[in-house]
Amino acid sequence: MKSQTTLALAVALALSASACSRDDSETSKQAAEPVKQNEAAEVAAAPEAIMNPLLVKSGNYLQYPEFDLIEDEHYSPAFEAAMAEHIKEVEAIANNPEAATFDNTMVAMERSGQTLGRVARIFFAMASANTNDNIEAVRSDMAPRLSAHNDAILLNPELFARVEAVYESRDSIELDPESYRLVEETYKDFVRAGAQLSDADKEQLKGYNAKLASLATQFSQNVLGEVNANAVVVENVEELAGMSENQIAAAAEAGKARDMEGKYVLPLLNYSNQPYNASLENRALRQRLQEASLGRGSSGGEFDNREILTDIVRIRAERARLMGYENHAAYVLENQTAKTVDAVNNRLAGLAPPAVANARKEAADLQAMINAEGGDFEVANWDWSFYTEKVRADKYDFDESQLKPYFEMNNVLTKGVFYAAEKVFGITFKERTDLPKYHPDVTIWEVFDADGSTLALFTADLYARESKRGGAWMNAYVSQSRLLDTLPVVNNHLNIPKPPEGQPTLLTWDEVTTLFHEFGHALHGMFSDVKYPGFSGTSVPRDFVEYPSQVNEMWADWPDVLANYAVHYETGKPLPTELLEKKLASSQFNEGYTTTEYLAASLLDQAWHQLAPEQVPSADGLLEFEAQALAEAGVDFPPVPTRYRSTYFSHIAGGYSAGYYAYIWSEVLDADSVDWFKENGGMLRENGDHFRKTLLSRGGAEDAMVLFEDFRGREPDIQPLLIRRGLTTD
């Protein structure tokens, strides 16, 4: 996420919390006096604070949340009190009779809003990871109110006048580089939020923002609601032929949990493609599962998202026009490393043709397999995963399911993910059992730096459940800041299906790499070493935030790391060398599919957000627009559906709007960085220390591409990415 002042950080988190895959994070002075160290002193003195643990700084280690004390009924009053406190702090800054200075304006704003930041971080973490009807009601109520709160600050003319005064004098006052950047970024935040608009336009902007906040919340609630309500129910176990015993047992448990004893429930997971289709032999059930997935949000009923999405897109386009931009994408991309719509369009357009060409070759191989088996049908999207595994086995004598017994979840995490971090960065981990949890599945570790000092707290919540949104992500309960004297408390969340009681949790290769990926985000948060909280950790542009986490995926199949964690869960024997060689030999297998489905989603995101208001289709025309956009981009290949269809594409309804391209944009940097590690000896402490010092520790305190060049020693090269994804002609 972009670099932001603390005053806007909590609200930005609130407004984007439903979106991200992998992201995401974040007194008053009287006249010119320093801010009190207890940022909630006045609130804590109020009667409601005595009964509300959210309104006081946590007494737990490193301010880890007091989950044993927090109840659902605390959230609304905590938001009320925290917003009131924040407004009081901001008004004291805005109405300070002394001339605006860096300390009494910029630093004061960085110190403000700490209570609201704490409340928002905890609440939206629970809304994503462990929600319920009470939390969702608070979320719906608070979304427009938090938007209005944000506007009340960023559109405050007196406050902006002080920000502008410091900005205009920035070259005449002594500022260190991070402080100088804080001035520039704060001023930019205000201008991009509409601080220079007329009073009438500001009022219109406030209306847009409030409506968008409500719509984005409703969209994400519908996505989760439909996943839970419309799982595929199977009557007979014979229909599940091909699934493992553990998968069948889990489906039976899901049936019991829904009061359907004797039936089998297959929950729909995040992407369009459903993972059960890789093993289901019953083609009719594969089709049923896939069509249920693709129909989400567009089949009528209470969870239909068509009108919500078209309203979101139209209002965003109107807001962009009000702000002086051609479209929403132009507004968003101006503040990313990509900078322009043309830059993103050109990158995606250049990658799409070779990706689709590869996918068509892969489809021909699948069709040949179908024909060889006597099938009298053309390969469809519900056949892809099933026959991909057959073709993989035929070409490489390798089936990905052969790997699962060697990827027991706790081994992968502690002896793989943690082991790699220990080797590369010198950090160590000790499990903490004395801190409260919001759910029994959560595990907590204290993380120690190479010198033995405490670096952070890290928590992992890895299992899927109905109270948890789909996907995988990282967030922070506490962000690092030297100004506030805080150390990070960061979290990883995945959605790994939980096996029946007593059975091991065996991961797919995709789940293994996701675990490494998300921990890369956690490292970005834990290694943060900045003064101002608005620059902490992952507070970087959207198209840069995925880069460090993608780099961390490299250790998943690094020989030393793999040998340490990839052991058979029953026998303890290591992953056979020949099996590993087959896995590596097939590393580019199915890349046409993977790249095409991702690019289709990225291009669809851009198609929506490059529309003018009058070009946005009606709800009834949404699916037709989607089909036309994919056709015009050259990625309308029916066997390969877009990774997300518009109506369950939570990224674009929330914080990744016009930004889903960020994963491939970041992967250019990632692939180039992996080459650097290999060129410089690989898993060496000096390499990790260099990556940490030049990039991971800096957060948003410097321009993102300057950080990359400081690390790499030059501008990025796209060639390593093209080679990795098999998109070269050589």
N, C-alpha and C positions, 0 to 999 in steps of 0.2 A: 504494500500500500504506500501511497505517496507520503512524503515528508509533510507533517502537519504540526501546527501549534497545538499545545495541550488543550487549549480551550475548545478546539473543534474535534479533538481526537475521539473523545468518548461518544460524541454524537455521530461522528462518521462511522464508528464501530457499530452503533445502533442501527444506522441506516443501511449498512452493508452486511450485517451479520448473517443474513440468509444466503449469501452468495458464495462465498469462496470455497474452493477446493482446499486450499492449503494455506490459508492466510490468517494473521489478522490481529490487529491489536486495537491504544488509548486513543497567611492567606491574605485572602485579600490583604492589601496593604491599606493602612490608614495614612493618607497623604503619602509621604516618601519613606515611611518606616518599613523595616524588613517584615516579611511575612512570617507569621508564627510557624514554628516547626510542626505543631499539631494542626494540620490543615483543617480538621473538623472540630476545632475547639468550641466554637459557638454552637454548632449543631449538637455536639456531644453533651453540652450543658442543658439542652432542651429535653423535656420529659420523654418525648418519643424515642430519643436516642438511647435512653436507658434500656428500652425494651427492643431495640432494633440493632442487631449486630452489624448491619451494613453501614450504619452511620458513624461508626467509629473505626479507627484503624485496627486491623486484626492483631490480636495479641499472640498469634501463632508465629512460629519461626519464619522469618523473611516475609511476614504479613500474608502467609498462606491463608486462604479464606476459611472462615469458621463454619464449615458446612454442617457441623453438629448443632449449631445454633440457628442457622438461617432457615426460615420457613417461607412458604409461598406468600403468606400475607405480609411479609416484610417488604416485598419489592415495591409495590405502589407507593406506600408512604415514604420509602427511602428515596425513590425518584423525586417525589414532590419536594422533600426537604433538601435534597442535594441540588436540584435545579434552582431552588430559591437561594441557597447558599452561593451557588455559582453566579447567579445574576447579581447578588450583592457584592461579590468580589469584583466582578467586571465593572459594575457601576462605580466602585471606588477607584478603579484604575482610570476609567473614562472621565470621571469628574474630578480627578486630582488637580488642585489649583496650581501645582508646580508645573513648570515646563516639562514636556515629554522628554524622557531620557531612556537609554537602553534598559537601565535597571528598573525604573519605575513603570515602564510600559511592557517591554518585551519579556524581561525576566519575570515580572509580576504575572503576566498572562501564562507563562510556562508553569508557574506555581499554582495558578488558579484551577478550579474544577477537579481537584483531586478526589473529593468525595463522590462526585458524579461519575468520574472515571472508574472508580472502584465499583460502584453500584452497577454501572453499565457493563463492565467487563465480566462480572460474576453473573449478572442476569442473562446476558446474551450467550455466555458460555453454556448456561443451563438450558436456554431456549433451543440451542443446537444439539446438546448432548444428552439431556435428560428432561425433556419437556413434558407437559401435561396440560389439561384444559385450563387450569388456573393460570399457568405461565403464559399460555397462548392468548388468554383474555387480556392479561397485562400488556403483552407485546402489541396486540392490536390497539389498545388504548394509548399506549405510550408512543407509538411510531410517529403520528402527526404532531404530538406534543413535543417530542424531542427535536423534530424538524423545526418547529416554531422556536424552540429554545435556541437552536443553532443560529437561526436567522436573527433572533433578537441580539445576538452577540456580533455576528459577522456583518450585519447591516446597521450596527450602531454608529451613527455619524460622528459622535464625539470620540468614540474609541478609534475609529478609522483615522480621524484627524491626527491623533497622537501617533498611531502607527506610521502614517504618511510622513509626519514630521521627523521621526527617527530614521525612516527610510531615506529621506532626502538629505539627511546629515550624515549618512553612514560612512562616507569617505573622509569626513573631517573629524571623526572620533576614533579613539583607539579601540579596535575590536580584534580579537583573535579570529582565525578563519571560521570556526564553528559558530561564533557569535555573529559574524558578518553574514553567514548563510542564514542564520535564524532570522535576521532582519529581512533579508530578501524573500525568504520563503513565507514569512508571516504576511508581508505586504502582498505577495502574489495570492495567498489564500484569500485575503479579503477582497481583492479585485476580482478574482474568479468566482467568489461567492456573491458578487453583485454590489459591492460597496460603492461603486461609482455610478450606479443607476439613479435615475430620478426617483422621487418618492413614490410616484404612481407605479413605476415599473418595479420598484421594490415590493410593493404590495402584491402585484401580480406574481412576482417570483415566489413570494412566501406561499401563495396559494398553490402554485405548481409543486413546490417542495413538500408541502403537507400532503397533498394528494398522492404524490409519488411514494412517499413513505408508507402510506396506508396500502396502496396497491401492491408494492413489493412484498410487504408482510403477508397480505392475503394470497399472493401468488405462491410464496414458499409454503404457507400453511396448506394450500390445496395440494401441492406436490407431495408433502408428507402424508396428508390425509388420504389421498388416493392410493398411495403405495400401501398403506396399512389396510385400507378398506377393500381394495380390489386385487388382492393376491389370487393366484390361480389355484383352484381347489381340484384335487385329483381323487376320484372315488376308489380306484383299485391300484394296489401296489404293482400289479403287472405293467401298468402304464409307465412306471418309473424305471423300467429296465435300462441298464447302463449306468445309473447313478450308484454311488458307493453305499455301503451299509450305513455309514455315518450320515451321509446326506439324506437317505431315506428315513433314518431314525429322527433326524432333525426336522424333516417335513412332517412326520407323525407328531412330534412334540408341538410344532406350530399349529397343527390341527387341534390338538387338545387345548392349547392356550386360547383358541378361538371358539371353544365349545363345539368342536366338530370331531368328536371322538371317532376313530376308525377311518378318518379321511386324512389326506395328505395335502399340506399347504405349501406352495412355492411362492415366497414373497418376491415381489418385483424389486430389483436392485437399481442402482443409480442410472447406468447408461442405457442406451437403446438396446444394445445386445445383451441378452441375459445369459449369465455364465452356465446355468444348467444345460443350455443347448449344446454345450461341448460334449456332453455325455449321454443325453437322452436319445435312445434308439427310436422312440415313437415319433415319427415325423409329424403326425397330426397334433401331438402335444407340443412339439417344438413350435409349430406354426401358431397354435393357440397362445403360447407363452409370449412369443415375439409380437404378435398382433396386440395383445393386451398391453405390452410395453409401449409400442409405438402409438397406441391410441390414447395414452394418458393425457389428460387435460384438454381433450378435443372431442370427446364423445357425448357431450351433454351432461346434465346432472350437476350436483353441487360442487364438483371439483373442476369444472370446465374453466380453463384459463384463457380462452381465446380473447374474450372481450377485455379481460384484465391486461393482457400483454399488449394488445393494440392500443389501449388507453395509455399504458406506460410509454410506449414508443412515441405516440403522438405528443404527449405532454413533454417528454424529453426534447423532442424536435422543436416544439414551441418555446421551451425554455432556452434552448441553444440560440434560436433566432433572437429572442429578447436580449440575450447576452452578446449578440453581435457575431455569432458563428453561423456557418452555412448549415451545419447539422450537429447532432449530438456527438458523433464520432470525432469531428473536428475539434470540438470542445474538450473531449476526453484526451485525445492523442497529443494535443498541444503540451500537456503536462507529463507525458511519458517519454521514454528514451526514443521512441519511434518518431515523435514530434508531429508527423503529418499523416493524413489519410492516404496520400499517394504512396508514402513509404510502406505502409502496411499492405495496401492493395497490391503493390508491385511484388512484395515478398511472397504473399500468398498465391498470387497469380503465377509466379515463377515456379513454385513448388507443386501446384496442383496437377499440371499435365503429367509429369513423370510419376507422381504418386498414383494417379488413376490408371496410367498405363501398366504399372506394376500390379495393381489390383486386378486388372483385366487378365493379365497373365496368370495370376493366382486363381482366378475364377475358372480359367480354362483347365487348370490342373484339377480343380475340384470336380468340374464337369466330367473330365476323363475318368476320375475315380467313380463317380456315380454311374457312368455308362458301363464301366468295367464290372460293376456289381449288378448290372441288369436293371438299373433304375430307368424309368421312362418319364423323367421330369427334368426340368431345367433348374439349376442351382438357384435357390432363393435365399433371402437374408437369414431365414431361420435354419438353413442348412449349413451356413458358412462355418461356424465353429465346429460342428460335428464332423464334417468332411475335412476340415483343416487338420484335425488331429489324425485322421486316417492318412492323409497325404504326407504329413510330417513323419508318421511312423514308416510309411513306404519309402520316402526319400532318405531319411536319416536313421531309420530303425530306432526311432525315438518317439516316445509319447510323454508330453509334459507331466502327466499324472504319475509317471515313474519317479519324479522328483519329490513329490509331496511327503513321503515317509521320512525324508531327510531334512524337512523344514518344519520342525516343531516350533511353535510360536515363541516360547520363552527362550529357547536356544537361539533362534534367529535374533531376538532382541538383545539378550545379554551377552551372548558369545559371538554375535555377528555385528550388530549395529554399535553396541557399546565397545566391543573389542576394537573395531576400526577407529572409533573416536579416541580410544586410549592410545593406540599406536600412532595415529597421525597428529593428535593434539596434546597428548599427555594427560588427559583428564580421566578421573576415576569416579565410580558410582557406588553408593551405599544405600540400600533400600531403607526407607523410613516407614515404620508401622505405627508411629505415635501420632500421626496427623489425621484429621477426619476426612472421610470420603463422601462424595455425593451418591456414589453407587459402589456396590461391592466389587465390580469388575475393575475399578481403578487401582493402579499401583503407583507408588511414589518413591522417588530416589532423590537423595542429596547428591549434587555433583561437585566434585572437588577439582580445583585447578592443579597444574603440574607442581606448584609449590606447596600444595596441601591446603590452601585456603579455600573456603567455600565459594563456589562460582554461581550456583543456582539451585533451585528445586525443579525437578522434571517429573511430570506425571504422564502416565499412558492409560488411555481408555480405548481398548482395541476391538471390542466385540460390538456387533450390530444388535439393535433392539428397536422395538416399535417407538420408543420415546426419543430416538436419535435420528437426526437427519442423515441422508445418504452422503457418501463420499468420504474423503479424508482431509484433515486440516490440522493446523497448529494455531493456538492462540495463547495469550499471556494473561494471567491474573495480575501480575505485577511486572512492569517493564523497568529495565535498568536505567538509572540516571544518577550521575554524580551530583547534580543540583539538589535532587531530592533524597540522596543517600539511599537508594534502593537497589537491590539485586533482583535478577529475573526469577519469576515463577512461571514456567512455560509448560504447555501441554500438547500432546499429540493425540489425535482421535482417528481411528480407522473403523471400518465396518466389516470385520471378519465374522462370518457365520459361526455362532457358538455351537460346539458339538454337544451331544448328549452328555449328561453327568458321567464323569469317569473316563471319558474318551479324550485322546490327545487332540490338540488343535494343530492340524497340519495345513500349511500354507501353500498356495499356488505360487509360481514364480512372480506373477504380477503383484501378489500381496507382499512377497518378500521385498521387491524393489520399492513398493509403496512405503513400507516400514522404513527403509533407508531414506527415501525421499523426504518423508515428513520429519524425520530426525534432522535432516539438513536444515529445515526451517527452524527446528528447535535450537540447533547450533547457532544459527544466525541471531536468534534471540538471546541465547545464553552468553555468547561471546561479545555482545554489545558493550562498548566502552565509550560512551558519549556523555556529555554534560547535560544536554537538554532532553527531556522525556519525549518531545515531539519528533526526535531523530532516532529513537531507540530501536534496535533490532531490525525488524522487518518493515520499518517505516520508510520504504523505498518505492519507486514507481512500480506499478503493476507488472509491467513487462520486464522488470528486473528481479522481482521478488522470487520468482521460481528458479532463477539461475543457481544460487548456492545450493538449493535443495536438490536440483537435478545433478549437480556435481557429486553430491554425496551418494548418489545411486551407483557410482563407479565401483564402490567398495563391495557391493553385493556379490559380484563374481570375481573379485580380486583373489588370486589363488590362496594367499595366506589367510585371508578372512574366511573364505568359503571352507577351507580345511578346518577352521576352528569351530564353525557352527553347523555345517552340513553333515550331520551324523544320523544314522537310522534311529528312530525314536524307540525301537524295541531292542535292537541288537547293539547299538552304539557304534556300529561299523561306519567308517567314513563313506561319503559319496564316491562311488566307483569312478576312477579316472576316465574310463571309456564312456560313462554316462555324461560326465562333465564335458568331454570332448564333443559328444553328440549335441549337447545343449549349445555349446559355443559355435559349432558348425552351422547350427540352424538359427543363429542370432538375428539374421535378416529375414528369416522366413516369416511370411504374413505381414511384412512391413508395409506392403502396398495397401492392405486393408486398414491397418492401424493409422497410417498417415492420412489416408483418404477420409476416414470417418472423422478424424480430428479436424482436418482442413475444412471439411464440409460444415462442421459446427462453427468454426472460426469465420468462414465466409458468410454463413447465415447471420451471425452476430453483426458483421459489418454491413450486410445488406439492410438489416432492420435499422441500424443506427446512422446510416448515410441517407436516410429518407428525409425530405422536407415534410412539414406537418400535413400538407394537403395530399401527399403521396401515400400516407399510411392507409392500408386497406381496412375495411370493416372487419369485425370479428368473423363474419361468414366467409370473408375472402382470405383469411389468414393462411389456410393450408394451400390455397392456390398460389399465394405470394411465395410461400416457402418453396414450393415445387419449382416455380419460375426462377427464383433466385439461385437455387442449386443448379438448374439447367444452364442458366446464363454463365455461371462460374465454371461449368464443365465438370461438376462433381456429382451429377445425377445418375449414379450407377446403382440400380435397384438392389443388387445383392449386398451392397455396402451402404447401410443407412447412416445418416448423420449421427454422430455420437449422442447428441441430444436433439430431439425435435423441439420446436420453439416453445411448445406449451408445457414442457417440463425442464426447460433449460434455465435452471435457477441462477447460473452465473450471470446471464444477461438481464435477468429481472432485478438483480441486486448489484453487488459491488464490482462485477467484472463486465459491466455493459461496455460494448465497443472495445473490450479488453481480453477476449478469450484467445486472441492471437498470441497472447503473452507467453504461452508455453513454448511455442515453436520459436518465438523471438528469443526467449531466454535460452533455448536449447542451442542456438548458435554460439552463445557465450560458453555454455556448458561444455559442448563438444570440443571447443577450442581449449578450454581449461583442462579437460581430461588429457588432451594431448600434451599440455604443459607438464602435468604431473608425470606422465610417462617419460617425457623427454628428460626430466630432472630426477629420475630414480624412483618415482612412485611413492610408496608408503614410507616416507621419511619425515621425522619430526621437523626438520628445517623447512620442508615443503609446507607442512601444515601450519607452522608458525608464520610463514610468509603469507599464506592465504588468509590466516586470521588477522594478522597485523594490517595488511594492505586493504582488506575488503570486509571480512566478516565482522570485525569489531567496529566498523565505521558507521553502520546503519545508514541513515539519511544525512549524515553530517557533511558529506561532500557529494558532488554530482556523481550519479551512478556510473556513467561511462568513464569518468576520470578514475574512479575506483578500479574498474576493470583494467584500464590501461596501466594503472599503478601495479596491479598484480601481474598482468600478462606481459607488460613491457611494450605493447603495441596495440593497434586497433584490432577488433575481432575479425576472424576469417571464417567464411561460411563453409569452406570446403570440408572440414571435419564433420560437420552435420550431414552434408550430402553423402559422404562416404558411409557414415553410420546408418543412415536410413535407406541406403541403396538407391539413391536418386542421381547418381552420376552415370554418364554414358560409357565410362571406362569400365 
